[in-house]
């Protein structure tokens, strides 16, 4: 029995108009059983974070949504442990009459998803992590987010250390490196240590840093890793690497790719923020 079509979708970032246009595309409308995998950063920076959450929630069991760094930031704000920054567009979510339901739904989303030979994360995976390890570590954070005292996670989340994985990491160090890897990673040094303050595209750098997916002997090199988070990298499609962040909020595109045959849909987006 053939599996339903699965459309993998890049960072929406509160651009619900673009998402609605994508979901109304003829290639998708003609597949009423299609499934949707969202690569995280559902909210923030764009003008319609509230509508975006409601729209994706309404897809119910047709959607799988990975948590990104902006989604985690919203949860930290809801927990009362992070103040908004000047470019945040999350107040409509936090003041909505259904805010409690929205936050509960969001904190029950996964940080990694694996199915049909495809591993989806928001940002990346460290070279020592295979699929089983990635899912196991993601589950450690997910259990905390789904617990009664879920707010406590955000007391430990912020910071750039540690930069490399050790099995002996425990407590706040362990939690932080898992979250940073799955939601913030772009570049590593040649030893495989994370460098988290880099946003530019790899070809514009001459400092010896390496995109995480180009590190040698990566444990996930034989599965397809699907991610977003890196708008300056843009659409990147290789046999085992798919980046779907094409800068929707910057006036780029909202991109969807069908898992089965890599058919592509790109929706032009209105610019919500100026990258300069």
N, C-alpha and C positions, 0 to 999 in steps of 0.2 A: 504493500500500500504506500503510495507516494506521500511524502510529508507535505504539509501546506507550505506555500511560499513564505520565506522569512526575509523581511526587509530590514537591513541593519542601517540605523540612522545616526548621523553625527550630532554634534552639540547643537541643541535648540536654543539654549540660553534666553528663554523668555520671549522668543519670536514666534508667537502662536499663529500669527497670520501666515507665516511661511510654512508652518507645520500643517495648517488647514489646507493650504494649496497643495502641499505634497500628498496628503492623505486623499485628496480629491483627484489626483492624477489618474488618467485612464488605466494605466498599467496596474494601479493598485485597486481601483474601484472594481475592475473586472475579476478580482480575486477576493471574494467576500470572506474567505477563511484565512487570509494572509495573517501572518504573525509579524510583530514589530519588536526589534531589539534596539533600545536607545542606549547610546554609548556614554551617557552621563552628562552633567551640566544641563539639566533640563531647564534650570532657572538662572536668573540674574543677568544684569547688564542690558538685556533687551526689555521692551516696554510691557510685556504681558506674561509675567511669571505666574500670576494667579490663574489666568486662562489656560496657560500651558499645562500646569499641574492637573487642572480639572479635565482638560482634553485627554491627557494620557491616562489618567485614572479611569475615564469613561470607556477606554478600550478594554478594561478589565483583564481577563486572562489571555487576551490576544497580545499583550505587551509584556516585555521584560525590560526593566529600566535599571541600569547600573548607576550607582552613586558616583558623582564627580566632586571635585573640590568645591564648586559653587553650591552644590546640593548640601554638602557637609557644612558649609558656611551658614546656610539657611538654618540647618538644624542647631548649630551652635548659637545662633541668634535666638531661636525659639527656646533654647535652654537657658537663656539669659546670661550666657557666658561669652558673648562676642557682640561688640557694638557695630552698627553698620558703617561701612566706608563710603566715601563720597560718590562712588559710581554704582553702589548697590541699588537694585530696583526690586526690593523684597518686601517693602512695607505693606503692599496690598495683600500679600499672602498672610503676613503676621496679624493683620487686622481684619481679615475676612471672617464672616460668621461661621464658616466651616474650617477655620484655621486648625483646630484640634484634629479633625479628620485628615486634613492635608498633611500635617506633620506626622501623624501616626502612620499614614500610608508611606510617606517618604522614608521614615526610619526603618521600615520593614523591607526596603529594597536591598538587593545584594550589591556587593562590591566586585564580584566576578561571576561570570556565567560561562559554562562550557557545555556545548551540545553540537552534534554533527561535525566534530572535528574543528570547531571554531571556539576559541577562548576570547571572550569580550571583557575588557577592563576599560576604565576611563583613560588611564595614562600609560602604564607600562608594567613590566615585570622585571625583577632582578634576575641576573644570569643564572643563579643557582636554583631558582624556583622552577620546577616542572609544573604541569597542570595540576596534579594532585596536591602539591605543596601550596600552590597559589590559592586554590579553592579552600584548603584547610585554614590557611592564614586569614583569608577573607572572612571565613566563617567565625573566627575568633572575634573580629570586630563586629560582625553582624549580630552575634549573640548579645554583645554589650548594648548595641543600639536598640535591640528588641526587648531589653530587660526593663524591669520596673524603674530602676534608677539609671536610665539611659543617659541622662544629662551629664553624669560624671565622666563619661568618655571625653568630653570637650575640655575638661580641666587638664587633660594630658596630651591633647592632640597637637597643639601648636608648637612649632620649632623645627629646625632643619637637621637635628642630630638624633640618632646616629645616621651615618651616610652609607653604611654597609651592613650586610646581614650576617648575624651570628646566631647559631641555634640557642646560645645561652642568653640572648636578650630576653628580658622579662619586664613586667610592669609597664611603665610609661614608655620606656625605650622600645619595647616590642610593639606596643600599640602604635606608636608614632611612625616607626619605619614601615609598618604594614600599610597604614593609611597614606603616608607620603608616596610610597611606591605606586600604589594602585590609583591614586588621584592626582599626583603632581609630577611624576617622573618624566623627564625628557632626555637629559644628557647624563653621561657618566664619564669618569676619567678612565684611563686604560686599565686600571685595576678593577673596574666595575663598581666604584663608589659613586653614589648619586651626587650630582651638582644641581641644586634645585632652583637656582636663581636665573636660569637661562630660558629665554623665550624665543630667541631668534632661530632662524632655520639653519640647519647644519652647514650648508654650503657657504654661509657668510662668516664662518668661524675658522680661526687658524691657531687655536689654543690647545690642540691635541685632544679635545673632548670628543666623545663618540656618542651618537644616538644609541639609546639602550638596546634597540633591536639589531644593531650592527656589532655588538660585542661578540667575540668568538666563543664558541662552545656553549652558547646559550641553551639552557635546558628545554626551552619551548620552541626551538628552531624547527622542529618537525610537525608542529601544529600551526594553524592559522590564528594569529593574534589580531584581533580587531580592536581599535582604540580611537579616541578623539583627542581632545585637550591641546592640540598643537596646531593652531591655525596658521602659523607661519610656515609649517611644513606642508600643510594643505593635503589635498587628495594624494595618497600614495598607495599604489596597488602592486604588490609583488606576490609571488607564489604563496608565501606564508606571512605576509604583513599587509594589513589594510588600515590606513588612517583615513577617517571620515570627517575630521574637523576642517571645514572649508570656509570658516570665518563668517558664518551667518550674521552674527551680531555686528560685524565690521562692514557689512555691505557686500559680502561675498555670496556664498550659496549655502543652502541647506541640502545636504547630500544623503541619498539613500542608495544602498546597493543590495541587490537580491543575492542571498547566500548561495542559492543553487547554481546560478549561471553568471553571477557578477554583472548582471544588467544594472545600469546606472540611471538614476534620476537626480537632477540638480535643479533646485528652485532658486532663482535669483532673489536676493533679499534686500530690503531697504536698509540703509546704514543707520544703526541705532547709536553707535559710538564711533568716534574718530580715533584710529589707532595711533595718530600723532598727537 
